[in-house]
Amino acid sequence: MVKTLVQYDAVIAECNDLFLKKAKDYGTAWRILRVPSLTDQIFIKAQRIRTLQQVGESKVGEGIRPELIGIINYAAMALVQLADGVSEAPDLDAETASAKVLAQQHTAKDLMTRKNHDYGEAWRSMRVSSLVDLILMKLLRIKSIEDNQGNTLVSEGIDANFLDIVNYAVFAMIQMEEEG
């Protein structure tokens, strides 16, 4: 488990470093996005990964890893939006936004640590393609919950699904690093 924690932290550091740089370049315009818009953005990235896995080549020169980083950051941004609400205009400086995103990524890590204890790091036996499929499934679940105005009968909420998406994407990045 110690190895997993070190690898997890390295992935999150890479993701948050890119997030902060983009926040300095673009500001925090993402704060105006409603959660379903972020869901759709993540869905596009996950679908692109699946297409790249099936086709085996990229026509735009970007591979799977940048898309996974995007998924991790967008899912954390969605969690910020769920916690803080949508803003009518960019309302955070880059450092504050980065700290909020990082706090959500740490929440995902805490969840991963608890689940890893119970599941015995079963994810290490999974294929990257399976992790991507699980991300897509979670996104379809989120879309269904969003279409039902957040109401569920027995299922976990949108936030739990976004936390799982962060973790699946981190696992996929770790798997790719170990394979490569």
C-alpha angles and dihedrals in degrees: 000000000000090000090052092051092051092047092045092051091049092053093047091048090053092048095047092046090056091044092054093048091050091046089054091049099042105019118225099303087141088076088082092059118106115225094254089057090055089046089055092048091053090046091055091051093047092047090051090053090051091049091049090050092051098041097036098216140073123221093193098049099242119115137203099281097066089049091053090051088051091050092051093049096042092049090051089048089052089052089052090051091050091050100040103025129236118301125218090223138010103291105169134072117233095258094050092047090049091050091051092049091046091050089056091048088052089051088054090049091052090052091047091052092054094045092044088056091054098039098040095231092298088162089075088071093052128098121240088239090058091050089052090049090052090051090052091048091051089050091052088050090050091050090052092050090047090050087053090053091251096303119139131172101209106343130106116258134257093270093058090052092051090050090053090049091055090051096046091050092049089049090051091052091049091048092050091049092051092047095045 
